[in-house]
Amino acid sequence: MELAIEIKNVSHSFGEEVICDNISIGFETNKIYGLLGKNGTGKTTLINIIANQLLCDMGEVKIFGKTPTEDIKVLDGLCIVREKEFYEQEYKVKDMFKSYSYFYENYDHKLQEKLCKIFEINPKLVYKKLSRGMKTLVSNIIGICSNAPITIFDEPTIGLDAVNRQEFYNILLDSYVNKKRTIIISTHLIDEVEELLEKVVIIKDGRVEVDEYIDIVKEKSYYITGRRDDLSKISILKDKTPTKSFGSNLVYSYYGDISDEDLELIEGLDIDLDRMSLQDMFINMNKKGEALYE
Ligand SMILES: Nc1ncnc2c1ncn2[C@@H]1O[C@H](COP(=O)(O)OP(=O)(O)OP(=O)(O)O)[C@@H](O)[C@H]1O
């Protein structure tokens, strides 16, 4: 297993606030990752550290086996796509494409033309006159056409309508199938990326909560429903708070393995075991569950 990015024991704080707390992740080559986390969990901070745009307090990041200090050229293999890029606002879109294309040795100009037609972007327009969604599309087109060995999309569908969101992900997948590379999509809109992802990394409270193949994540995500007294016999639910209750029935959301003893009990008792979607798993994992009113 070759690693495109190796994050080793990275910690970073802004003032007193710990954002990354000893994070270690290996992003493999030629896989599509979802980097998931609630607002403010540090996804962008981590991306900035990967891109060497922010120096972490501790730990190190290797790109294809080397830190940027060892070889600054490793950063050439990286394309970061985000809304707040430092684009020259007065440039025409076509000039922007041209200047960005120089950074990427495998930039696909033909695909760029096709994508402009599909997304109805007029390359002759001045960038600052584009709508918010169109600006996002320009960034995404650069990201797709870069063919960079590592492409990171930070919230790539901000401002896009439902049609363009779907179209963007379809095109991204086609492009990936045509040329395999490491793609990381940082988002909290999980439903729309679920089908695309091969691996999922979930960040919570500055730590890596999940780093797993999506099929395994799905296999380990359950809703467990039954009567309160039956469910009290299931050991994995001890000390857990139910997600919902209706009458004498409770629903628990559970992520993890289920022991054979618990499975036997579940089969023997009147308990339902249902799969939980990635989105629901993410929401339940991050739920605070505090009452709004006393
Ligand atoms: N330059 C900075 N100085 C101080 N605090 C910062 C700075 N950049 C980010 N933060 C703080 O670090 C935390 C993580 O921010 P970050 O932008 O990395 O989160 P995120 O997971 O990308 O969030 P979102 O999903 O909302 O974009 C936030 O509390 C944010 O206020």
The ligand as an ORCA input file, in Angstrom:
! r2SCAN-3c Opt
* xyz 0 1
  N      -6.086     31.557     11.363
  C      -6.828     31.196     12.400
  N      -6.700     31.777     13.599
  C      -7.430     31.400     14.668
  N      -8.337     30.410     14.633
  C      -8.517     29.782     13.474
  C      -7.783     30.124     12.289
  N      -8.179     29.298     11.280
  C      -9.123     28.495     11.803
  N      -9.330     28.776     13.105
  C     -10.243     28.070     14.011
  O      -9.924     26.697     13.943
  C     -11.107     25.898     13.997
  C     -11.133     24.968     12.811
  O     -11.358     25.722     11.642
  P     -11.368     25.049     10.203
  O     -11.638     26.133      9.225
  O     -10.139     24.262     10.034
  O     -12.603     24.054     10.344
  P     -13.431     23.264      9.228
  O     -13.590     21.871      9.742
  O     -12.792     23.419      7.903
  O     -14.817     24.028      9.289
  P     -15.970     24.264      8.174
  O     -16.580     22.939      7.872
  O     -16.904     25.181      8.879
  O     -15.307     24.912      6.981
  C     -12.265     26.877     14.082
  O     -12.630     27.002     15.443
  C     -11.695     28.168     13.564
  O     -12.319     29.280     14.169
*
